[in-house]
């Protein structure tokens, strides 16, 4: 009688261990977020001013990328480890092709992270981000 229970428990354990962690969810309060970015570019001797944008973030869309007009982006990889989301994304637009690799850590209603950006013909850029939830999505 004990064998079916043990087999079922073992099967459930194997299923959970084998699950893709892309369905894991970090500690994020979904809604409208204000994300502030500070860009650093190799070879530029002065600090670039910070910029902000707003984006609805949810468990299905955890990448805080600013959507530029005329730009098409595709997330190639996304990995969730606890409250940290890592991704790799390719974009095409007026400025050419861009590849970015980023990581953000969510803490309920705040976040912080970095993104490394490579654009054809330009030195690599580092984007440091902070964000806070400012309300519900419209």
C-alpha positions in Angstrom: 0.0 0.0 0.0 2.9 2.4 0.7 4.4 2.0 -2.8 1.7 4.0 -4.7 2.0 6.9 -2.2 5.8 6.9 -2.4 5.7 6.6 -6.3 3.2 9.5 -6.5 5.3 11.7 -4.2 8.5 10.9 -6.1 6.7 11.7 -9.4 5.5 15.1 -8.1 9.0 15.9 -6.8 10.5 15.1 -10.3 7.9 17.2 -12.0 8.7 20.3 -9.8 12.4 19.8 -10.1 12.2 19.6 -13.9 10.0 22.6 -14.3 11.3 25.6 -16.3 12.1 28.4 -13.9 10.7 30.9 -16.4 7.3 30.4 -14.6 8.8 31.4 -11.3 7.7 34.8 -10.1 9.8 37.3 -8.1 8.5 39.6 -5.3 7.0 42.3 -7.5 3.8 44.3 -7.1 2.4 44.4 -10.6 1.4 47.8 -11.9 2.7 51.1 -13.4 6.4 51.6 -12.6 8.7 54.6 -13.0 12.2 53.5 -14.0 15.2 55.8 -13.8 18.2 54.9 -15.9 21.7 56.2 -15.8 23.8 55.4 -18.9 27.6 55.1 -18.9 29.5 54.8 -22.2 33.1 53.9 -22.5 35.3 56.8 -23.7 32.8 59.5 -22.6 34.6 61.7 -20.0 31.4 63.2 -18.6 28.4 61.8 -16.9 25.3 61.5 -19.0 22.1 62.7 -17.4 19.6 60.2 -15.9 16.3 59.6 -17.7 13.0 58.1 -16.6 10.2 56.3 -18.3 7.0 54.6 -17.2 6.1 51.0 -17.9 3.5 48.5 -16.8 5.3 45.6 -15.2 3.7 42.2 -14.5 4.9 38.7 -13.9 4.4 38.0 -17.6 6.6 41.0 -18.6 9.4 41.6 -16.1 11.9 43.2 -18.4 11.9 47.0 -17.6 13.0 48.0 -21.2 11.9 51.3 -22.5 9.9 50.8 -25.7 11.2 53.1 -28.4 9.1 54.1 -31.4 10.0 52.1 -34.5 12.0 49.5 -32.5 11.2 45.8 -32.5 12.6 43.8 -29.6 12.6 40.1 -28.8 13.6 38.6 -25.5 15.8 35.6 -26.4 16.4 34.4 -22.8 14.7 35.0 -19.5 15.6 33.4 -16.2 14.1 34.0 -12.8 16.1 33.2 -9.7 14.3 34.2 -6.5 13.6 37.9 -6.9 16.1 38.4 -9.7 15.3 38.4 -13.4 18.0 38.0 -16.0 17.4 38.4 -19.7 19.0 38.7 -23.1 17.2 40.7 -25.8 17.8 41.6 -29.4 16.3 44.8 -30.9 16.1 46.2 -34.5 15.2 49.8 -35.2 16.3 53.0 -36.9 19.6 52.9 -35.0 20.5 49.5 -36.2 20.8 46.2 -34.3 21.1 46.2 -30.5 21.8 43.4 -28.1 21.3 43.8 -24.3 21.9 41.6 -21.3 20.3 42.7 -18.1 19.5 41.8 -14.5 17.1 43.4 -12.1 16.1 42.5 -8.6 12.6 43.2 -7.4 11.6 44.0 -3.8 7.9 44.4 -3.8 7.4 48.0 -4.9 11.0 48.8 -5.8 13.7 47.4 -8.0 17.3 47.9 -9.1 19.5 46.4 -11.8 21.9 46.9 -14.7 21.9 46.3 -18.4 24.8 46.0 -20.8 24.0 47.3 -24.3 25.8 46.6 -27.5 24.9 48.6 -30.6 26.6 48.1 -34.0 29.5 50.5 -34.5 29.4 52.0 -31.0 31.2 51.3 -27.7 29.3 49.2 -25.2 27.1 51.0 -22.7 26.1 50.2 -19.2 22.7 51.2 -18.0 22.1 51.3 -14.2 18.4 51.2 -13.3 16.2 51.9 -10.2 12.5 51.8 -10.2 9.4 52.1 -8.0 5.8 51.2 -8.4 3.7 54.4 -8.8 0.2 52.9 -9.2 -2.1 50.6 -11.2 -1.7 50.2 -15.0 -4.2 52.1 -17.0 
